[in-house]
Amino acid sequence: SVQRERDLQAEIILALSQRGAVPLRINSGLLLTPHGTRVRAAPEGMSDLLVLYQGKTFFLEVKTGTKQNVAQKRFQAMCETQFINYSVVRSVEDAVAVVTKG
């Protein structure tokens, strides 16, 4: 569920922060301005987290049972084409392993 993914993201952010990483939450949805204009906060399909760690950058897509949508798969393919670290993570342990062993 969306709430479960949000909870897992918070747990991942805490765990990575405790290990010296800089995890940044990315909101890629549409936002409504006070004037009623819709603005996309980040490119569609962009990962949930951007993590900086020891000179490396990681894009982490957090999933709890759901699958990536088409836009997320497109963003993953773009990252891989550019040799950028991209991973789908399903637990705190997944995220810590990806970043600290990356």
Secondary structure, 3 states (H helix, E strand, C coil): CHHHHHHHHHHHHHHHHHCCCEEEECCCCEEECCCCCEEECCCCCCCCEEEEECCEEEEEEECCCCCCCHHHHHHHHHHHHCCCEEEEECCHHHHHHHHHHC
